[in-house]
Amino acid sequence: MALVITGPDTLRDVGRDVSEPVTRSFDRPPLGAFSLADTAGAIREPLRVQGAPWDVSAEGVAAAWSKTTATPFATPSPCGS
């Protein structure tokens, strides 16, 4: 099982007493801004794995990339609404 927590650098300081075991026990690799190709993968790969009968167009990926300002932890948000 994997546990992935994503957020801005300031997330680490919020609720430190609650999250201390998590922040102490796990690596924290930096995750930079998504490229347009990274965003396409983040949107399309889960659809492919789940066997979705449709895909997201290049225009749709570009719109999501623009709307999230290439921020990885925000990319799923517009895709779920």
N, CA, C and O atoms as a MOPAC input file, in Angstrom:
PM7 MOZYME 1SCF
protein

 N      0.85300 1    -1.17000 1     0.00000 1
 C      0.00000 1     0.00000 1     0.00000 1
 C      0.89800 1     1.23200 1     0.00000 1
 O      1.93700 1     1.26300 1     0.65900 1
 N      0.48400 1     2.22100 1    -0.73600 1
 C      1.23200 1     3.47200 1    -0.80700 1
 C      0.40900 1     4.59400 1    -0.19500 1
 O     -0.81300 1     4.64000 1    -0.33700 1
 N      1.08800 1     5.47800 1     0.47200 1
 C      0.46300 1     6.67900 1     1.01700 1
 C      1.16200 1     7.86100 1     0.37500 1
 O      2.36600 1     8.05300 1     0.54300 1
 N      0.39800 1     8.64800 1    -0.35900 1
 C      0.96500 1     9.81200 1    -1.02800 1
 C      0.23000 1    11.04100 1    -0.53400 1
 O     -0.99400 1    11.13000 1    -0.62600 1
 N      0.98400 1    11.97800 1    -0.01600 1
 C      0.42200 1    13.25100 1     0.43000 1
 C      1.09900 1    14.32900 1    -0.39300 1
 O      2.32500 1    14.43400 1    -0.40700 1
 N      0.30100 1    15.12400 1    -1.07300 1
 C      0.88000 1    16.18600 1    -1.88700 1
 C      0.34200 1    17.52500 1    -1.43200 1
 O     -0.75800 1    17.61200 1    -0.88700 1
 N      1.11600 1    18.55400 1    -1.65500 1
 C      0.69700 1    19.89700 1    -1.29700 1
 C      1.86900 1    20.84800 1    -1.42100 1
 O      2.97700 1    20.44300 1    -1.77100 1
 N      1.62100 1    22.10200 1    -1.13400 1
 C      2.69900 1    23.08600 1    -1.21900 1
 C      3.70500 1    22.86200 1    -0.08900 1
 O      3.41400 1    22.13900 1     0.86500 1
 N      4.87700 1    23.47300 1    -0.19000 1
 C      5.89800 1    23.33200 1     0.84000 1
 C      5.38200 1    23.71600 1     2.22400 1
 O      5.83800 1    23.16600 1     3.22600 1
 N      4.45000 1    24.64200 1     2.29200 1
 C      3.92500 1    25.09900 1     3.58000 1
 C      3.05000 1    24.05500 1     4.26900 1
 O      2.76200 1    24.18600 1     5.45900 1
 N      2.62600 1    23.03100 1     3.54800 1
 C      1.79100 1    21.98100 1     4.12900 1
 C      2.49800 1    21.29000 1     5.28000 1
 O      1.85800 1    20.86000 1     6.24000 1
 N      3.78500 1    21.18600 1     5.19000 1
 C      4.57200 1    20.52100 1     6.22700 1
 C      4.45000 1    21.22000 1     7.57300 1
 O      4.52500 1    20.56500 1     8.61200 1
 N      4.26400 1    22.53000 1     7.57800 1
 C      4.16600 1    23.29300 1     8.82000 1
 C      2.76000 1    23.29700 1     9.41600 1
 O      2.58800 1    23.61000 1    10.59500 1
 N      1.76700 1    22.95600 1     8.62300 1
 C      0.37700 1    22.95900 1     9.10100 1
 C      0.12200 1    21.66800 1     9.85800 1
 O      0.33300 1    20.58000 1     9.32300 1
 N     -0.32500 1    21.78100 1    11.08400 1
 C     -0.64500 1    20.60200 1    11.87700 1
 C      0.55300 1    19.71900 1    12.15000 1
 O      0.43800 1    18.49400 1    12.14800 1
 N      1.70100 1    20.33200 1    12.38400 1
 C      2.93500 1    19.56400 1    12.58200 1
 C      2.78300 1    18.52300 1    13.68500 1
 O      3.30000 1    17.41400 1    13.54800 1
 N      2.09200 1    18.84700 1    14.77200 1
 C      1.96100 1    17.88300 1    15.86000 1
 C      1.16000 1    16.65300 1    15.43500 1
 O      1.41300 1    15.55300 1    15.92700 1
 N      0.21300 1    16.82300 1    14.53900 1
 C     -0.58600 1    15.70200 1    14.05300 1
 C      0.18500 1    14.89200 1    13.01700 1
 O      0.10200 1    13.66400 1    12.98900 1
 N      0.93000 1    15.58300 1    12.17200 1
 C      1.59600 1    14.90700 1    11.05800 1
 C      3.03600 1    14.50400 1    11.35600 1
 O      3.69400 1    13.92800 1    10.48900 1
 N      3.54000 1    14.78300 1    12.53600 1
 C      4.94900 1    14.52000 1    12.82900 1
 C      5.38200 1    13.09000 1    12.51400 1
 O      6.43400 1    12.91900 1    11.89800 1
 N      4.62900 1    12.04600 1    12.90200 1
 C      5.07800 1    10.69100 1    12.53700 1
 C      5.20000 1    10.49900 1    11.02100 1
 O      6.08900 1     9.78800 1    10.55300 1
 N      4.32100 1    11.12400 1    10.27100 1
 C      4.38100 1    11.00500 1     8.81400 1
 C      5.60100 1    11.73200 1     8.27400 1
 O      6.33100 1    11.19000 1     7.44500 1
 N      5.82400 1    12.94200 1     8.73300 1
 C      6.93700 1    13.72100 1     8.19900 1
 C      8.28000 1    13.15800 1     8.64800 1
 O      9.28700 1    13.34700 1     7.96600 1
 N      8.30700 1    12.47600 1     9.77400 1
 C      9.54500 1    11.88800 1    10.27500 1
 C      9.85600 1    10.55500 1     9.60300 1
 O     11.02400 1    10.21500 1     9.41700 1
 N      8.83800 1     9.80900 1     9.24400 1
 C      9.01000 1     8.43600 1     8.78300 1
 C      9.16000 1     8.27600 1     7.27700 1
 O      9.58100 1     7.21400 1     6.81800 1
 N      8.83600 1     9.27500 1     6.51300 1
 C      8.82400 1     9.12100 1     5.06600 1
 C      9.70900 1    10.14800 1     4.38400 1
 O      9.94700 1    11.23900 1     4.90100 1
 N     10.18300 1     9.77100 1     3.21700 1
 C     10.95700 1    10.70100 1     2.39600 1
 C     10.04100 1    11.78500 1     1.86600 1
 O      8.83900 1    11.57700 1     1.70200 1
 N     10.60900 1    12.91900 1     1.60500 1
 C      9.84700 1    14.03500 1     1.05700 1
 C     10.53400 1    14.53600 1    -0.20400 1
 O     11.23000 1    15.55100 1    -0.17500 1
 N     10.34100 1    13.82300 1    -1.31600 1
 C     10.97200 1    14.28600 1    -2.55500 1
 C     10.24800 1    15.51800 1    -3.08800 1
 O      9.01700 1    15.55300 1    -3.10700 1
 N     10.98900 1    16.50900 1    -3.51400 1
 C     10.33500 1    17.68800 1    -4.08400 1
 C      9.67500 1    17.34500 1    -5.41000 1
 O     10.19800 1    16.55700 1    -6.19900 1
 N      8.54900 1    17.93400 1    -5.63200 1
 C      7.81500 1    17.71200 1    -6.87500 1
 C      7.58900 1    19.07200 1    -7.50800 1
 O      6.84100 1    19.90100 1    -6.99000 1
 N      8.24200 1    19.28200 1    -8.62600 1
 C      8.13500 1    20.56500 1    -9.30000 1
 C      6.87300 1    20.66800 1   -10.13100 1
 O      6.01700 1    19.78300 1   -10.10500 1
 N      6.77400 1    21.74000 1   -10.85400 1
 C      5.60900 1    21.97400 1   -11.71100 1
 C      5.53400 1    20.90600 1   -12.79400 1
 O      6.55900 1    20.43500 1   -13.28700 1
 N      4.31900 1    20.53100 1   -13.15600 1
 C      4.10000 1    19.56700 1   -14.22900 1
 C      4.32200 1    20.23900 1   -15.57800 1
 O      3.92900 1    21.38600 1   -15.79300 1
 N      4.95100 1    19.50900 1   -16.46800 1
 C      4.99400 1    19.95100 1   -17.85600 1
 C      3.63800 1    19.60100 1   -18.47000 1
 O      2.82200 1    18.92500 1   -17.84400 1
 N      3.41100 1    20.05500 1   -19.67100 1
 C      2.16500 1    19.71000 1   -20.35000 1
 C      2.07100 1    18.18900 1   -20.52500 1
 O      0.99300 1    17.61300 1   -20.38200 1
 N      3.19700 1    17.54500 1   -20.83400 1
 C      3.21300 1    16.08100 1   -20.98500 1
 C      2.94800 1    15.37700 1   -19.65600 1
 O      2.25000 1    14.36400 1   -19.62300 1
 N      3.50200 1    15.90600 1   -18.55200 1
 C      3.23400 1    15.34000 1   -17.22400 1
 C      1.74900 1    15.42000 1   -16.90100 1
 O      1.16300 1    14.46900 1   -16.38400 1
 N      1.14900 1    16.55900 1   -17.21100 1
 C     -0.27300 1    16.75500 1   -16.95700 1
 C     -1.10000 1    15.77600 1   -17.77400 1
 O     -2.06900 1    15.20700 1   -17.27100 1
 N     -0.72700 1    15.58000 1   -19.02100 1
 C     -1.43900 1    14.62000 1   -19.87300 1
 C     -1.38800 1    13.22900 1   -19.25500 1
 O     -2.39700 1    12.52400 1   -19.21700 1
 N     -0.22600 1    12.83900 1   -18.77600 1
 C     -0.09400 1    11.53600 1   -18.14500 1
 C     -0.90700 1    11.41500 1   -16.87400 1
 O     -1.52800 1    10.38100 1   -16.62900 1
 N     -0.91000 1    12.46900 1   -16.05500 1
 C     -1.65900 1    12.45400 1   -14.79500 1
 C     -3.16200 1    12.36400 1   -15.02900 1
 O     -3.89600 1    11.81800 1   -14.20600 1
 N     -3.60900 1    12.89800 1   -16.14300 1
 C     -5.03600 1    12.86000 1   -16.46700 1
 C     -5.39800 1    11.56700 1   -17.20200 1
 O     -6.39200 1    10.91800 1   -16.87700 1
 N     -4.59800 1    11.20800 1   -18.17800 1
 C     -4.95800 1    10.08200 1   -19.05500 1
 C     -4.64400 1     8.70200 1   -18.48000 1
 O     -5.39800 1     7.75800 1   -18.71700 1
 N     -3.56800 1     8.56600 1   -17.74400 1
 C     -3.17100 1     7.24300 1   -17.25600 1
 C     -4.21500 1     6.62600 1   -16.31700 1
 O     -4.53600 1     5.45000 1   -16.48400 1
 N     -4.76000 1     7.36000 1   -15.34100 1
 C     -5.81000 1     6.75100 1   -14.51200 1
 C     -7.03200 1     6.32100 1   -15.33600 1
 O     -7.65900 1     5.30500 1   -15.03500 1
 N     -7.36400 1     7.08500 1   -16.36000 1
 C     -8.48600 1     6.70700 1   -17.22400 1
 C     -8.17500 1     5.40600 1   -17.95800 1
 O     -9.02700 1     4.52400 1   -18.06700 1
 N     -6.94700 1     5.29800 1   -18.45800 1
 C     -6.54400 1     4.09600 1   -19.18100 1
 C     -6.56300 1     2.88300 1   -18.24900 1
 O     -7.07400 1     1.82400 1   -18.61300 1
 N     -6.00700 1     3.04200 1   -17.05400 1
 C     -5.94200 1     1.93100 1   -16.09700 1
 C     -7.34500 1     1.45700 1   -15.71400 1
 O     -7.57100 1     0.26000 1   -15.53700 1
 N     -8.27700 1     2.38700 1   -15.58600 1
 C     -9.64500 1     2.03600 1   -15.20900 1
 C    -10.47800 1     1.55300 1   -16.39400 1
 O    -11.63200 1     1.15800 1   -16.23400 1
 N     -9.88200 1     1.59100 1   -17.58000 1
 C    -10.59300 1     1.09600 1   -18.75700 1
 C    -11.67200 1     2.03800 1   -19.26200 1
 O    -12.66200 1     1.60000 1   -19.84900 1
 N    -11.48100 1     3.32800 1   -19.03700 1
 C    -12.46300 1     4.30400 1   -19.51700 1
 C    -12.58100 1     4.20200 1   -21.03900 1
 O    -11.57100 1     4.07500 1   -21.73100 1
 N    -13.79800 1     4.25700 1   -21.55800 1
 C    -13.99000 1     4.12500 1   -23.00400 1
 C    -13.73500 1     5.42400 1   -23.77200 1
 O    -14.05200 1     5.50300 1   -24.95900 1
 N    -13.18100 1     6.42200 1   -23.13200 1
 C    -12.92300 1     7.69500 1   -23.78500 1
 C    -11.58900 1     8.25100 1   -23.31300 1
 O    -10.98900 1     7.73000 1   -22.37300 1
 N    -11.13300 1     9.29900 1   -23.96200 1
 C     -9.85800 1     9.92900 1   -23.65100 1
 C    -10.09400 1    11.43200 1   -23.51900 1
 O    -11.16200 1    11.93100 1   -23.87400 1
 N     -9.11600 1    12.13500 1   -23.02000 1
 C     -9.18700 1    13.58800 1   -22.90800 1
 C     -8.37800 1    14.17700 1   -24.05500 1
 O     -7.23200 1    13.78700 1   -24.28200 1
 N     -8.97300 1    15.10700 1   -24.76900 1
 C     -8.30900 1    15.71700 1   -25.93000 1
 C     -7.10000 1    16.54200 1   -25.50000 1
 O     -6.95000 1    16.89000 1   -24.32900 1
 N     -6.25500 1    16.84000 1   -26.45700 1
 C     -5.09800 1    17.70200 1   -26.19600 1
 C     -5.55700 1    19.06900 1   -25.69200 1
 O     -4.90800 1    19.67600 1   -24.84000 1
 N     -6.67000 1    19.54200 1   -26.22200 1
 C     -7.20700 1    20.83400 1   -25.77900 1
 C     -7.66800 1    20.75500 1   -24.31900 1
 O     -7.48700 1    21.69900 1   -23.55000 1
 N     -8.26200 1    19.62300 1   -23.95000 1
 C     -8.70000 1    19.43200 1   -22.56500 1
 C     -7.53100 1    19.37100 1   -21.60500 1
 O     -7.57900 1    19.94800 1   -20.51900 1
 N     -6.48200 1    18.67200 1   -22.00600 1
 C     -5.27000 1    18.59900 1   -21.18100 1
 C     -4.66700 1    19.99600 1   -21.02900 1
 O     -4.28500 1    20.39200 1   -19.92800 1
 N     -4.58100 1    20.73600 1   -22.12600 1
 C     -4.01500 1    22.09000 1   -22.08000 1
 C     -4.83900 1    23.00300 1   -21.18000 1
 O     -4.28400 1    23.83800 1   -20.46600 1
 N     -6.15600 1    22.84800 1   -21.20900 1
 C     -7.01800 1    23.66700 1   -20.34800 1
 C     -6.78300 1    23.33300 1   -18.87600 1
 O     -6.71200 1    24.23400 1   -18.04000 1
 N     -6.66200 1    22.04900 1   -18.55700 1
 C     -6.39800 1    21.64200 1   -17.17100 1
 C     -5.03300 1    22.14500 1   -16.72300 1
 O     -4.88200 1    22.62900 1   -15.60100 1
 N     -4.04500 1    22.03200 1   -17.59700 1
 C     -2.68800 1    22.49200 1   -17.27900 1
 C     -2.68400 1    23.99200 1   -17.00400 1
 O     -2.03500 1    24.45700 1   -16.06700 1
 N     -3.40400 1    24.73400 1   -17.81600 1
 C     -3.48200 1    26.18200 1   -17.64800 1
 C     -4.24200 1    26.54600 1   -16.36900 1
 O     -3.82100 1    27.42800 1   -15.62100 1
 N     -5.35200 1    25.86800 1   -16.12900 1
 C     -6.19900 1    26.18300 1   -14.96700 1
 C     -5.48000 1    25.89000 1   -13.65300 1
 O     -5.67600 1    26.61200 1   -12.67500 1
 N     -4.65300 1    24.84700 1   -13.61100 1
 C     -3.96200 1    24.47800 1   -12.38100 1
 C     -2.59900 1    25.13200 1   -12.25600 1
 O     -1.88800 1    24.87800 1   -11.28300 1
 N     -2.22200 1    25.94600 1   -13.19000 1
 C     -0.90100 1    26.58400 1   -13.26300 1
 C      0.21200 1    25.55600 1   -13.10700 1
 O      1.24500 1    25.83200 1   -12.49700 1
 N     -0.01000 1    24.35600 1   -13.67100 1
 C      0.96700 1    23.27200 1   -13.70600 1
 C      1.32200 1    22.73000 1   -12.31600 1
 O      2.36100 1    22.08900 1   -12.15200 1
 N      0.47700 1    22.97800 1   -11.32600 1
 C      0.72800 1    22.50300 1    -9.97600 1
 C      0.25600 1    21.05700 1    -9.85200 1
 O     -0.92800 1    20.77600 1   -10.03300 1
 N      1.17800 1    20.13200 1    -9.54300 1
 C      0.80600 1    18.70900 1    -9.51000 1
 C     -0.35900 1    18.36900 1    -8.58200 1
 O     -1.24700 1    17.60800 1    -8.96700 1
 N     -0.36900 1    18.92000 1    -7.36600 1
 C     -1.41500 1    18.53000 1    -6.43500 1
 C     -2.77200 1    19.11800 1    -6.78900 1
 O     -3.78400 1    18.70900 1    -6.22000 1
 N     -2.81700 1    20.06200 1    -7.71000 1
 C     -4.09200 1    20.63800 1    -8.13700 1
 C     -4.63200 1    20.00700 1    -9.41000 1
 O     -5.79700 1    20.21500 1    -9.75100 1
 N     -3.81400 1    19.24600 1   -10.11700 1
 C     -4.21800 1    18.70100 1   -11.41600 1
 C     -5.48700 1    17.85100 1   -11.34700 1
 O     -6.33600 1    17.99500 1   -12.22600 1
 N     -5.66900 1    16.96600 1   -10.34400 1
 C     -6.90500 1    16.16700 1   -10.32200 1
 C     -8.17200 1    16.97400 1   -10.08600 1
 O     -9.25100 1    16.52300 1   -10.47000 1
 N     -8.08500 1    18.14500 1    -9.47200 1
 C     -9.26600 1    18.92400 1    -9.09500 1
 C    -10.19500 1    19.25100 1   -10.25500 1
 O    -11.37600 1    18.91200 1   -10.18000 1
 N     -9.72200 1    19.89700 1   -11.33300 1
 C    -10.65600 1    20.22100 1   -12.40100 1
 C    -11.10100 1    18.98800 1   -13.16300 1
 O    -12.10700 1    19.02300 1   -13.87200 1
 N    -10.36300 1    17.90300 1   -13.02400 1
 C    -10.72900 1    16.68600 1   -13.75600 1
 C    -11.87800 1    15.94600 1   -13.08000 1
 O    -12.54700 1    15.12700 1   -13.71000 1
 N    -12.10600 1    16.22800 1   -11.80800 1
 C    -13.16300 1    15.54000 1   -11.09000 1
 C    -14.47300 1    16.30000 1   -11.07800 1
 O    -15.48100 1    15.80200 1   -10.57700 1
 N    -14.46100 1    17.48800 1   -11.61900 1
 C    -15.69600 1    18.28800 1   -11.58000 1
 C    -16.28200 1    18.47400 1   -12.95900 1
 O    -17.31900 1    19.12000 1   -13.10800 1

